[in-house]
Amino acid sequence: MIKFFRKIRQQLLIENKTGKYLKYAIGEIVLVVIGILIALQVNSWNEYRINSHLELQYLKRLERDMQESIRLTSIYKDFQVQATIEILAVIDIIKKCNLTEKDYHAFANGFFKVGKSSPPILIDGTIQELQSTGKLTIIRNVNLRDKMTKMMSEYQSKIVLMPYANSRMGNAVNYVDELVSFSYINQPVMMQDISFEEMNFNFETLCENEKLINALFTIRQHTLDIIEWEEVVIKEFNSFLKSITEEIRNLET
């Protein structure tokens, strides 16, 4: 093709057709410029297509991460809600100084769950990857990126509070542990219940023990604080997840 254009230019020069040569040269330049523009447009389109595909993949990963974050945080929150109920049952038993067989499960697990708190859980692998690789702007929806920032800020603010809550109920937990211990048949994980038979305690030292009752109330109150923080974070998680799902739907239509 280049040889073809060169022959035409040479023929025009030989025939001394300068005017036609200049017109032809300008036309050739215009064709080259158009070709470059088309190539740039094609390259831009390909880059846009690749980035759109990558954006969709990241959004779907974020969606899965947030679903898992909500699931795990909800599990821990529900565990702590149950703990506050069972701690109240323990307080009632100690106040009345009356422990019957029907109370064994709540009594054992109320003590077992004392001080077992968990912060909100955020699965943030995809977010960290976006931040560390500088690909955060691959998500073109600015409002969605702002919601991510708001969600992260809310999560971090509650994580900062966790050591405070744990330290405030530390002395209370230690006092309870001095009075009640466990000999596990099988080492339980945090979410499992235990049996009454695994408890070691002297009920006489527990009966109407005001210091123990106050310790249990302190632990329960801080557990309620943690539950409140988790509920706030779960709300932010759900809001962000809803925005992600909507953006995925928009990109796929």
Rosetta silent file (secondary structure, phi, psi, omega in degrees, C-alpha in Angstrom):
SEQUENCE: MIKFFRKIRQQLLIENKTGKYLKYAIGEIVLVVIGILIALQVNSWNEYRINSHLELQYLKRLERDMQESIRLTSIYKDFQVQATIEILAVIDIIKKCNLTEKDYHAFANGFFKVGKSSPPILIDGTIQELQSTGKLTIIRNVNLRDKMTKMMSEYQSKIVLMPYANSRMGNAVNYVDELVSFSYINQPVMMQDISFEEMNFNFETLCENEKLINALFTIRQHTLDIIEWEEVVIKEFNSFLKSITEEIRNLET
SCORE:     score description
SCORE:     0.000 S_00000001
   1 L     0.000  -43.943  178.770    0.000    0.000    0.000 S_00000001
   2 H   -62.682  -41.213  178.771    2.836    2.404    0.898 S_00000001
   3 H   -63.286  -37.507  179.795    4.608    1.567   -2.394 S_00000001
   4 H   -60.976  -47.620  179.434    1.369    2.219   -4.253 S_00000001
   5 H   -65.630  -35.926 -179.623    1.057    5.750   -2.777 S_00000001
   6 H   -65.624  -40.426  179.311    4.762    6.410   -3.378 S_00000001
   7 H   -63.268  -38.744  179.078    4.421    5.515   -7.085 S_00000001
   8 H   -64.306  -43.222  179.561    1.498    7.914   -7.447 S_00000001
   9 H   -63.277  -43.416  179.926    3.514   10.751   -5.870 S_00000001
  10 H   -63.316  -41.029 -179.772    6.511   10.021   -8.094 S_00000001
  11 H   -63.466  -38.939  179.225    4.338    9.935  -11.226 S_00000001
  12 H   -67.754  -37.099  178.076    2.825   13.318  -10.361 S_00000001
  13 H   -67.999  -40.827  179.809    6.273   14.833   -9.826 S_00000001
  14 H   -62.515  -39.610 -178.628    7.548   13.386  -13.103 S_00000001
  15 L   -81.481    1.409  177.605    4.565   14.837  -14.944 S_00000001
  16 L    60.153   36.576  178.646    5.255   18.185  -13.152 S_00000001
  17 L   -99.553   72.379 -173.867    1.741   18.307  -11.767 S_00000001
  18 H   -61.794  -43.052 -178.475    2.692   20.186   -8.591 S_00000001
  19 H   -60.425  -46.680  179.057   -0.834   21.318   -7.747 S_00000001
  20 H   -65.974  -34.356  179.752   -2.216   17.821   -7.969 S_00000001
  21 H   -62.524  -45.211 -179.346    0.794   16.551   -6.030 S_00000001
  22 H   -64.256  -41.483  178.014    0.106   18.950   -3.152 S_00000001
  23 H   -62.706  -41.822 -179.235   -3.562   18.039   -3.117 S_00000001
  24 H   -65.201  -42.908 -179.199   -2.696   14.388   -3.151 S_00000001
  25 H   -61.654  -43.051  178.199   -0.093   14.825   -0.366 S_00000001
  26 H   -62.921  -42.692  178.383   -2.621   16.669    1.784 S_00000001
  27 H   -61.376  -38.936  179.466   -5.191   13.952    1.123 S_00000001
  28 H   -65.188  -41.248  178.815   -2.662   11.321    2.057 S_00000001
  29 H   -62.552  -42.671  178.988   -1.904   13.160    5.327 S_00000001
  30 H   -60.130  -42.012  179.185   -5.635   13.387    6.030 S_00000001
  31 H   -62.738  -40.980  179.402   -5.970    9.631    5.455 S_00000001
  32 H   -63.634  -44.677  179.662   -3.059    8.942    7.812 S_00000001
  33 H   -61.720  -44.052  178.373   -4.586   11.186   10.497 S_00000001
  34 H   -60.961  -41.061  178.549   -7.979    9.490   10.091 S_00000001
  35 H   -61.485  -42.898  178.572   -6.267    6.121   10.370 S_00000001
  36 H   -63.305  -43.601 -179.903   -4.514    7.185   13.562 S_00000001
  37 H   -62.384  -40.913  178.301   -7.771    8.508   15.009 S_00000001
  38 H   -63.956  -41.976  179.422   -9.566    5.276   14.145 S_00000001
  39 H   -62.843  -41.790  178.233   -6.755    3.258   15.733 S_00000001
  40 H   -64.355  -39.152  179.989   -6.924    5.399   18.873 S_00000001
  41 H   -65.915  -42.227  178.288  -10.685    5.022   18.987 S_00000001
  42 H   -63.306  -43.433  179.317  -10.447    1.251   18.621 S_00000001
  43 H   -63.417  -41.246  178.713   -7.776    1.122   21.329 S_00000001
  44 H   -64.483  -39.920  179.223   -9.905    3.334   23.588 S_00000001
  45 H   -64.916  -43.129  178.747  -12.920    1.124   22.997 S_00000001
  46 H   -62.336  -42.374  179.143  -10.920   -2.013   23.786 S_00000001
  47 H   -64.447  -40.424  178.330   -9.592   -0.419   26.979 S_00000001
  48 H   -62.844  -42.613 -179.974  -13.119    0.639   27.956 S_00000001
  49 H   -63.619  -42.924  179.584  -14.406   -2.901   27.327 S_00000001
  50 H   -64.768  -45.240 -179.760  -11.594   -4.429   29.406 S_00000001
  51 H   -65.348  -37.058  178.427  -12.103   -1.941   32.253 S_00000001
  52 H   -64.511  -41.691  177.759  -15.872   -2.481   32.211 S_00000001
  53 H   -64.108  -43.478 -179.852  -15.361   -6.224   32.512 S_00000001
  54 H   -64.942  -41.036  178.790  -12.829   -5.712   35.318 S_00000001
  55 H   -59.979  -44.245 -179.292  -15.157   -3.301   37.117 S_00000001
  56 H   -63.137  -40.319  179.047  -17.975   -5.837   37.002 S_00000001
  57 H   -64.664  -42.687  178.046  -15.710   -8.567   38.384 S_00000001
  58 H   -63.864  -41.268  179.949  -14.576   -6.337   41.255 S_00000001
  59 H   -64.203  -38.794  178.450  -18.163   -5.373   42.053 S_00000001
  60 H   -68.290  -35.279  175.071  -19.218   -9.014   42.170 S_00000001
  61 H   -66.941  -42.057  176.612  -16.315   -9.782   44.487 S_00000001
  62 H   -61.131  -40.055  179.343  -17.306   -6.841   46.693 S_00000001
  63 H   -60.689  -45.597  178.863  -20.871   -8.132   46.723 S_00000001
  64 H   -64.866  -41.251  179.215  -19.719  -11.565   47.938 S_00000001
  65 H   -60.473  -44.004 -177.728  -17.425   -9.981   50.546 S_00000001
  66 H   -70.617  -36.391  176.792  -20.227   -7.842   51.952 S_00000001
  67 H   -61.755  -42.923  178.755  -22.674  -10.743   52.040 S_00000001
  68 H   -68.878  -37.618  177.719  -20.162  -12.775   54.040 S_00000001
  69 H   -61.297  -43.606  178.896  -19.391   -9.786   56.294 S_00000001
  70 H   -65.116  -42.731 -179.157  -23.089   -9.394   57.087 S_00000001
  71 H   -61.477  -49.506 -176.852  -23.494  -13.126   57.700 S_00000001
  72 H   -67.729  -44.884 -179.901  -20.542  -13.393   60.108 S_00000001
  73 H   -62.936  -37.133  178.963  -21.263  -10.176   61.978 S_00000001
  74 H   -66.456  -38.334  178.349  -24.909  -11.212   62.380 S_00000001
  75 H   -61.523  -48.263 -179.962  -23.857  -14.602   63.792 S_00000001
  76 H   -65.879  -38.374  178.863  -21.626  -12.955   66.412 S_00000001
  77 H   -63.324  -45.837 -179.752  -24.271  -10.349   67.204 S_00000001
  78 H   -62.703  -37.387  177.275  -26.947  -13.042   67.721 S_00000001
  79 H   -60.425  -43.103 -177.949  -24.529  -14.983   69.950 S_00000001
  80 H   -73.821  -32.302  173.929  -24.043  -11.910   72.126 S_00000001
  81 H   -61.131  -45.914  178.409  -27.777  -11.168   72.226 S_00000001
  82 H   -62.532  -36.609  178.954  -28.316  -14.684   73.549 S_00000001
  83 H   -61.137  -42.842 -179.375  -25.506  -14.114   76.057 S_00000001
  84 H   -64.513  -34.664  178.073  -27.273  -11.059   77.508 S_00000001
  85 H   -66.977  -45.508 -177.082  -30.479  -13.082   77.912 S_00000001
  86 H   -71.820  -31.808  176.064  -28.684  -15.935   79.663 S_00000001
  87 H   -64.641  -38.745  175.884  -26.674  -13.556   81.886 S_00000001
  88 H   -61.684  -39.855  178.000  -29.973  -12.089   83.093 S_00000001
  89 H   -62.621  -41.319  177.986  -31.147  -15.614   83.893 S_00000001
  90 H   -62.081  -45.473  179.486  -27.938  -16.211   85.878 S_00000001
  91 H   -59.178  -42.547 -179.925  -28.430  -12.963   87.822 S_00000001
  92 H   -63.381  -41.576  179.193  -32.001  -13.982   88.654 S_00000001
  93 H   -63.697  -43.449 -178.937  -30.859  -17.411   89.889 S_00000001
  94 H   -67.198  -41.078  179.431  -28.129  -15.886   92.067 S_00000001
  95 H   -62.567  -41.707 -178.404  -30.476  -13.275   93.504 S_00000001
  96 H   -82.289  -14.289 -177.437  -33.072  -15.913   94.393 S_00000001
  97 L    55.158   44.939 -176.757  -30.372  -18.361   95.470 S_00000001
  98 L  -142.357  109.411 -179.498  -32.359  -21.073   93.732 S_00000001
  99 L  -116.216  112.764  178.899  -30.876  -23.300   91.020 S_00000001
 100 L  -109.675  167.424 -176.091  -33.155  -25.986   89.586 S_00000001
 101 H   -60.555  -34.628 -179.421  -32.528  -28.515   86.861 S_00000001
 102 H   -67.593  -16.467  179.795  -34.570  -26.584   84.331 S_00000001
 103 H   -94.313   -4.750 -172.060  -32.148  -23.677   84.775 S_00000001
 104 H   -56.121  -45.912 -175.713  -28.981  -25.722   84.205 S_00000001
 105 H   -63.975  -50.646 -179.538  -28.546  -24.865   80.518 S_00000001
 106 H   -64.594  -37.555 -178.874  -29.033  -21.099   80.875 S_00000001
 107 H   -64.607  -47.878 -178.527  -26.935  -21.050   84.056 S_00000001
 108 H   -65.508  -46.227 -174.494  -23.993  -22.874   82.471 S_00000001
 109 H   -79.771  -23.674  172.389  -24.048  -20.982   79.180 S_00000001
 110 H   -62.597  -44.159  177.487  -24.682  -17.621   80.822 S_00000001
 111 H   -71.666  -38.747 -178.304  -21.383  -18.016   82.652 S_00000001
 112 H   -62.440  -35.055 -175.802  -19.653  -19.583   79.648 S_00000001
 113 L   -88.045   -1.414  179.405  -20.507  -16.612   77.400 S_00000001
 114 L   -58.512  123.772  175.656  -19.363  -14.012   79.919 S_00000001
 115 L    76.830   -0.762 -179.683  -16.904  -11.649   78.238 S_00000001
 116 L   -87.835   89.427 -177.681  -16.943  -13.506   74.916 S_00000001
 117 L  -116.782  157.110  179.421  -17.439  -10.583   72.580 S_00000001
 118 L  -136.801  140.638  175.003  -16.512  -10.059   68.986 S_00000001
 119 L   -73.412  166.845  171.715  -16.083   -6.906   66.898 S_00000001
 120 L   -56.694  145.615 -178.073  -17.932   -6.500   63.602 S_00000001
 121 L  -106.289  121.449  176.082  -16.386   -8.669   60.897 S_00000001
 122 L  -117.880  118.799  173.009  -15.456   -7.071   57.572 S_00000001
 123 L   -83.972  101.765 -169.754  -14.154   -9.223   54.744 S_00000001
 124 L  -115.745   22.086 -179.121  -12.080   -6.514   53.086 S_00000001
 125 H   -58.423  -43.674 -178.882   -9.713   -8.407   50.779 S_00000001
 126 H   -68.553  -40.966  179.138  -11.205   -6.890   47.618 S_00000001
 127 H   -62.686  -44.515  179.419  -11.261   -3.382   49.094 S_00000001
 128 H   -63.228  -38.572  177.795   -7.622   -3.667   50.146 S_00000001
 129 H   -63.701  -43.804  178.526   -6.669   -4.917   46.679 S_00000001
 130 H   -61.115  -40.430 -178.236   -8.431   -1.981   45.024 S_00000001
 131 H   -73.104  -44.680 -174.941   -6.669    0.461   47.333 S_00000001
 132 H   -71.469  -29.059 -179.274   -3.187   -1.077   47.202 S_00000001
 133 L   -93.514   -1.969 -179.780   -3.169   -1.446   43.408 S_00000001
 134 L    71.201   22.126 -176.814   -4.594    2.027   42.754 S_00000001
 135 L  -100.218   13.650 -177.281   -7.586    0.509   40.944 S_00000001
 136 H   -59.891  -34.180 -178.369  -10.267    2.075   43.110 S_00000001
 137 H   -74.654   -3.046  173.747  -11.247    4.432   40.269 S_00000001
 138 H   -63.627  -24.491  172.800  -12.071    1.376   38.130 S_00000001
 139 L   -84.228  105.354 -170.169  -15.401    1.729   39.925 S_00000001
 140 L   -75.797  -23.632 -178.194  -16.779    4.651   37.951 S_00000001
 141 L   -74.232  106.488 -177.054  -19.781    5.376   40.161 S_00000001
 142 H   -63.614  -37.772  179.558  -18.498    8.109   42.479 S_00000001
 143 H   -62.327  -37.050  178.742  -21.484    7.751   44.815 S_00000001
 144 H   -67.241  -39.995  177.250  -20.676    4.070   45.246 S_00000001
 145 H   -65.407  -36.821  177.893  -17.070    4.872   46.120 S_00000001
 146 H   -65.078  -39.048  178.789  -18.321    7.460   48.629 S_00000001
 147 H   -66.742  -34.656  176.153  -20.579    4.836   50.224 S_00000001
 148 H   -62.602  -44.314  178.869  -17.605    2.495   50.487 S_00000001
 149 H   -62.239  -42.723  179.710  -15.660    5.209   52.308 S_00000001
 150 H   -64.341  -42.462  179.268  -18.599    5.869   54.659 S_00000001
 151 H   -62.832  -45.587  179.810  -19.001    2.157   55.381 S_00000001
 152 H   -62.866  -39.944  179.906  -15.275    1.739   56.101 S_00000001
 153 H   -63.650  -43.602  179.277  -15.297    4.795   58.361 S_00000001
 154 H   -64.493  -42.342  178.934  -18.247    3.471   60.369 S_00000001
 155 H   -62.635  -48.066 -178.316  -16.618    0.072   60.675 S_00000001
 156 H   -63.287  -36.883 -179.235  -13.261    1.495   61.790 S_00000001
 157 H   -64.211  -32.848  179.091  -14.906    3.757   64.367 S_00000001
 158 H   -79.716  -34.001  177.259  -16.508    0.730   66.039 S_00000001
 159 H   -62.302  -38.603  179.769  -13.326   -1.336   65.915 S_00000001
 160 H   -62.370  -31.265 -177.072  -11.545    1.456   67.793 S_00000001
 161 H   -78.270  -19.977 -174.835  -14.149    1.197   70.574 S_00000001
 162 H   -58.908  -48.502  178.765  -13.714   -2.544   71.139 S_00000001
 163 H   -58.492  -34.169  178.225  -10.549   -2.362   73.310 S_00000001
 164 H   -62.642  -47.942 -179.154  -12.330    0.259   75.442 S_00000001
 165 H   -64.386  -42.158 -179.284  -15.314   -2.029   76.048 S_00000001
 166 H   -64.997  -38.909  179.987  -13.090   -5.040   76.763 S_00000001
 167 H   -69.988  -35.348 -178.644  -10.949   -3.104   79.226 S_00000001
 168 H   -67.352  -31.323  179.564  -14.007   -1.706   81.030 S_00000001
 169 L  -103.094    8.009 -177.907  -15.386   -5.198   81.696 S_00000001
 170 H   -61.030  -47.690 -179.354  -11.988   -6.859   82.215 S_00000001
 171 H   -63.444  -38.702  179.451  -12.051   -6.723   86.028 S_00000001
 172 H   -64.716  -43.662  179.062  -15.616   -7.999   86.098 S_00000001
 173 H   -62.823  -41.979  179.858  -14.764  -10.926   83.830 S_00000001
 174 H   -62.397  -39.466  179.689  -11.733  -11.787   85.962 S_00000001
 175 H   -65.253  -43.083  178.032  -13.858  -11.838   89.112 S_00000001
 176 H   -61.160  -42.332 -179.160  -16.408  -14.164   87.505 S_00000001
 177 H   -64.143  -26.958  177.200  -13.605  -16.457   86.344 S_00000001
 178 H   -68.450  -28.500 -175.595  -12.341  -16.713   89.944 S_00000001
 179 H   -97.134  -27.841 -175.958  -15.683  -18.149   91.025 S_00000001
 180 L  -132.925  129.984  175.623  -16.656  -20.283   88.033 S_00000001
 181 E  -133.059  176.415 -176.490  -14.466  -22.406   85.768 S_00000001
 182 E  -134.767  139.311  172.321  -15.040  -25.154   83.216 S_00000001
 183 L  -111.800   96.008 -172.235  -13.621  -28.615   82.642 S_00000001
 184 L   -73.963  132.438  172.062  -14.419  -29.161   79.002 S_00000001
 185 L   -70.962  -47.311  172.032  -15.202  -32.641   77.782 S_00000001
 186 L  -128.584  130.181 -177.763  -14.527  -31.380   74.290 S_00000001
 187 L   -58.227  115.103 -176.945  -12.895  -27.987   73.803 S_00000001
 188 L   -81.868  156.068  169.093  -15.787  -25.809   72.570 S_00000001
 189 L   -91.948  171.913 -171.762  -15.588  -23.058   70.018 S_00000001
 190 L   -57.408  -37.825 -172.282  -17.084  -19.675   70.784 S_00000001
 191 L   -84.784   -6.876 -176.595  -20.469  -20.380   69.206 S_00000001
 192 L   -88.046  147.122  172.234  -21.085  -23.734   70.842 S_00000001
 193 L   -81.186  161.364  176.161  -23.108  -24.296   73.987 S_00000001
 194 L  -121.877  169.784 -179.423  -21.675  -26.284   76.868 S_00000001
 195 L   -97.954  156.110  179.388  -23.255  -28.627   79.391 S_00000001
 196 H   -60.398  -33.004 -177.672  -23.918  -27.941   83.054 S_00000001
 197 H   -65.498  -16.628 -179.433  -21.745  -30.925   83.964 S_00000001
 198 H   -87.125   -0.487 -178.144  -18.674  -29.092   82.636 S_00000001
 199 E   -86.571  146.015  171.584  -18.983  -26.323   85.253 S_00000001
 200 E  -122.049  115.524 -178.541  -16.845  -26.024   88.375 S_00000001
 201 L  -164.794  161.245  172.589  -18.373  -23.824   91.084 S_00000001
 202 L  -114.202  110.245 -172.596  -19.577  -23.637   94.661 S_00000001
 203 H   -63.017  -29.559  179.965  -23.157  -22.417   94.594 S_00000001
 204 H   -62.301  -35.410  179.301  -22.974  -21.172   98.183 S_00000001
 205 H   -76.135  -16.415  179.285  -20.284  -18.639   97.195 S_00000001
 206 H   -90.162  -32.204 -174.775  -22.476  -17.468   94.321 S_00000001
 207 L   -56.436  125.471  175.557  -25.743  -17.114   96.216 S_00000001
 208 L    51.833   29.039  178.982  -26.750  -13.493   96.776 S_00000001
 209 L   -80.180  102.353 -174.924  -23.171  -12.416   95.985 S_00000001
 210 H   -63.840  -37.724  179.158  -23.655   -8.696   95.299 S_00000001
 211 H   -63.688  -40.081  177.898  -20.172   -8.247   93.860 S_00000001
 212 H   -66.142  -42.964  179.461  -20.822  -11.075   91.402 S_00000001
 213 H   -60.742  -44.727  178.608  -24.225   -9.655   90.491 S_00000001
 214 H   -63.732  -38.439  178.494  -22.690   -6.231   89.826 S_00000001
 215 H   -62.907  -43.271  179.962  -19.924   -7.832   87.746 S_00000001
 216 H   -65.914  -39.080  176.683  -22.500   -9.670   85.638 S_00000001
 217 H   -63.763  -40.232  178.942  -24.534   -6.486   85.137 S_00000001
 218 H   -62.286  -46.511  179.881  -21.363   -4.659   84.053 S_00000001
 219 H   -62.285  -43.539 -178.887  -20.483   -7.383   81.551 S_00000001
 220 H   -62.674  -41.242 -178.580  -24.032   -7.458   80.213 S_00000001
 221 H   -63.784  -44.245  179.712  -24.117   -3.680   79.716 S_00000001
 222 H   -69.312  -30.832  174.446  -20.864   -3.622   77.752 S_00000001
 223 H   -65.243  -40.198  176.511  -22.084   -6.586   75.716 S_00000001
 224 H   -62.953  -36.669  176.959  -25.213   -4.580   74.876 S_00000001
 225 H   -61.866  -44.628 -179.439  -22.966   -1.689   73.768 S_00000001
 226 H   -64.139  -40.347  177.407  -21.089   -4.007   71.427 S_00000001
 227 H   -60.150  -42.372  178.808  -24.378   -5.353   70.042 S_00000001
 228 H   -62.098  -42.836  178.373  -25.484   -1.770   69.326 S_00000001
 229 H   -62.289  -41.797 -179.271  -22.227   -1.048   67.490 S_00000001
 230 H   -65.225  -37.741  178.466  -22.636   -4.210   65.447 S_00000001
 231 H   -63.781  -39.059  177.496  -26.184   -3.277   64.497 S_00000001
 232 H   -63.639  -44.545 -178.386  -24.974    0.113   63.229 S_00000001
 233 H   -67.001  -42.577  178.221  -22.232   -1.548   61.185 S_00000001
 234 H   -58.992  -39.225  177.663  -24.588   -4.198   59.783 S_00000001
 235 H   -61.222  -43.591  177.918  -26.887   -1.374   58.650 S_00000001
 236 H   -66.308  -40.358  177.101  -23.954    0.262   56.808 S_00000001
 237 H   -58.063  -47.029 -177.857  -22.945   -3.099   55.342 S_00000001
 238 H   -65.410  -38.712  178.906  -26.469   -3.649   54.017 S_00000001
 239 H   -63.888  -44.694  179.141  -26.668   -0.140   52.567 S_00000001
 240 H   -65.943  -41.910  178.967  -23.365   -0.593   50.746 S_00000001
 241 H   -61.017  -42.472  178.980  -24.364   -4.072   49.557 S_00000001
 242 H   -59.992  -41.978  179.102  -27.635   -2.739   48.159 S_00000001
 243 H   -65.921  -38.680  178.150  -25.737   -0.073   46.180 S_00000001
 244 H   -63.027  -47.712 -178.053  -23.300   -2.664   44.835 S_00000001
 245 H   -61.070  -41.312  177.900  -26.127   -4.953   43.719 S_00000001
 246 H   -63.616  -40.915 -179.618  -27.899   -2.072   41.972 S_00000001
 247 H   -66.847  -40.025  177.401  -24.686   -1.066   40.178 S_00000001
 248 H   -61.016  -43.307  179.862  -24.096   -4.654   39.016 S_00000001
 249 H   -62.301  -40.541  179.340  -27.663   -4.778   37.680 S_00000001
 250 H   -65.422  -39.500 -178.223  -27.138   -1.502   35.801 S_00000001
 251 H   -73.007  -28.156 -177.104  -23.890   -2.694   34.215 S_00000001
 252 H   -86.938  -11.744  179.759  -25.355   -6.026   33.151 S_00000001
 253 L   -92.865    0.000    0.000  -28.428   -4.529   31.464 S_00000001
